[in-house]
Amino acid sequence: MKKTSVWDTIAWVVLFLILVWVILKVFRIINTPVYLEYFPIFGVIYLAGWAIHKLDTAVDNIKDLKGFEKATIKEIHDINTRCIKNHG
């Protein structure tokens, strides 16, 4: 089972709070002052930063895998070359 990071948990909590806030706002259960009207915007900014960080991490992982792929192909080629020299 994959362990989730604290930042992922915070992002999901923020997303959930924005959803609850929007639902309560739509049904006019809460009436907030103007400065609190911007709460979802700050949450979305945080989520955008979180998403960019996740994307950056994924890009780094893909680069690492491509390097591993090239090294593995070279190693297999070297093994094939040695096998052909020894048995050919």
C-alpha positions in Angstrom: 0.0 0.0 0.0 1.4 3.4 -1.0 2.0 5.8 1.8 0.6 9.3 1.3 2.6 12.4 2.2 1.4 15.1 4.6 1.2 17.5 1.7 -1.1 15.2 -0.2 -3.3 14.9 2.8 -3.4 18.7 3.3 -4.3 19.2 -0.4 -7.2 16.8 -0.1 -8.4 18.5 3.1 -8.2 21.9 1.4 -10.1 20.6 -1.6 -12.8 19.1 0.6 -13.1 22.4 2.6 -13.5 24.3 -0.6 -16.2 21.9 -1.7 -18.1 22.2 1.6 -17.8 26.0 1.5 -19.1 26.2 -2.0 -22.1 23.9 -1.2 -22.9 26.0 1.9 -22.6 29.2 0.0 -24.9 27.9 -2.8 -27.6 27.0 -0.4 -27.1 30.3 1.4 -26.4 28.6 4.7 -23.4 30.8 5.3 -23.1 34.5 4.7 -19.5 35.6 4.9 -17.9 39.0 4.8 -16.2 40.0 1.6 -12.7 39.1 2.8 -13.8 35.5 3.4 -15.2 35.3 -0.1 -11.6 34.8 -1.2 -11.0 31.7 0.9 -11.6 29.3 -2.1 -9.2 31.4 -4.2 -6.4 30.9 -1.7 -7.2 27.2 -1.5 -7.1 26.9 -5.3 -3.7 28.6 -5.4 -2.4 26.1 -2.8 -3.8 23.2 -4.9 -2.3 24.6 -8.1 1.1 24.7 -6.3 0.6 21.2 -5.1 -0.3 20.0 -8.6 2.7 21.6 -10.1 4.9 20.0 -7.5 3.4 16.6 -8.2 3.9 17.1 -11.9 7.5 18.2 -11.4 8.1 15.0 -9.3 6.5 12.9 -12.0 8.7 14.5 -14.7 11.9 13.8 -12.6 10.8 10.1 -12.2 10.2 9.8 -15.9 13.7 11.2 -16.6 15.2 8.7 -14.2 13.3 5.9 -15.9 14.5 6.9 -19.3 18.1 7.0 -18.1 17.6 3.5 -16.6 16.1 2.3 -19.8 19.1 3.5 -21.9 21.6 2.0 -19.4 19.7 -1.3 -19.4 19.6 -1.5 -23.2 23.3 -0.8 -23.4 24.0 -3.5 -20.8 21.9 -6.0 -22.7 23.7 -5.1 -25.9 27.1 -5.6 -24.2 26.0 -9.0 -22.9 24.7 -10.0 -26.4 28.0 -8.9 -27.9 30.0 -10.9 -25.4 27.9 -14.0 -26.0 28.4 -13.7 -29.7 32.2 -13.4 -29.3 32.3 -16.3 -26.9 30.0 -18.7 -28.8 30.3 -17.4 -32.3 
